[in-house]
């Protein structure tokens, strides 16, 4: 009796990681004066542009396999905004929301160079709430829909253009 030959397996292509998880800590996220969530506050660095930003995940999500997917989409969203040539930098920040509560955002530095300028630029910050940076499903594989974030970038760029007289 002979031993059957092993069946060749297909080579799987593994995508490189989209982020490095720098820190995670258990905390309470205050959503309103009467609503709180137990969350794991995740700080990551995107693989492509090196932006450091934070996003809270519910404890249940963090402990599931879904957390890596959500953080991957979040990191890819940030890097997709950074791919816009008008955006020259990005960093995670905390802002104050309409209810007076802390809210996570990514602050993108938007640059405008006036036509014919001698290298003089003007910049401004575009604060994009992390809730506008997709962390779930995406319509085009590898490309998260960042329409809302880019709309904020468009507004800041238009303001810079107007202020520079261009």
Secondary structure, DSSP 8 states (H G I E B T S, - for coil): -----------------SEEEEEEEEEEEE-SSS-EEEEEEEEEEETTT--EEEEEEEHHHHHSTHHHHHHHHHHHHHHHHHTSTTEEEEEEEEEE-TTS-EEEEEEEEEEEE-TT-SS-EEEEEEEEEGGGS--S--SBTTB---HHHHHHHHHHHHHHHHHTT-
